Amino acid sequence: MSSSDKGSVLVVGVGASRGLGAAIARRFAKGGHPVVIAGRNAEKLAKVEQEIRASGAKVVVVTGDAASPADSGPRRHPSSIGCRRPARLG
C-alpha cells in the first residue's frame, strides 16, 4: 500500500489476539490504517486493542471463532463490521 492509502483502507485481521495476526494488526495501525481485530480470546484481544488505541489508530474488536457458524454469520463476521459501522469505527 502506498502512503496515499493511509487511513482510507480498513484492515481486518483474524487471529489477531496473538502472534502473527496481532503483529499484522499493529503494523497496519502504526501505518495509520483503521483496523478490525478478531479472535477467540477476549482478554488477549483487549491487550492488543489497548496497544493499537495507544498508537492513535482506530480499532474495533470482534470476539469469536471465524470457523464457527454461530460466531461467523453474515451479521457477525469481522469482514462485515466495516460495512455496517464505518462512521463509528474507533
C-alpha positions, 0 to 999 in steps of 0.5 A, a space after each residue: 500500500 502506498 502512503 496515499 492509502 493511509 487511513 482510507 483502507 480498513 484492515 481486518 485481521 483474524 487471529 489477531 489476539 496473538 502472534 502473527 495476526 496481532 503483529 499484522 494488526 499493529 503494523 497496519 495501525 502504526 501505518 495509520 490504517 483503521 483496523 478490525 481485530 478478531 479472535 477467540 480470546 477476549 482478554 488477549 484481544 483487549 491487550 492488543 486493542 489497548 496497544 493499537 488505541 495507544 498508537 492513535 489508530 482506530 480499532 474495533 474488536 470482534 470476539 469469536 471463532 471465524 470457523 464457527 457458524 454461530 460466531 461467523 454469520 453474515 451479521 457477525 463476521 469481522 469482514 462485515 463490521 466495516 460495512 455496517 459501522 464505518 462512521 463509528 469505527 474507533 
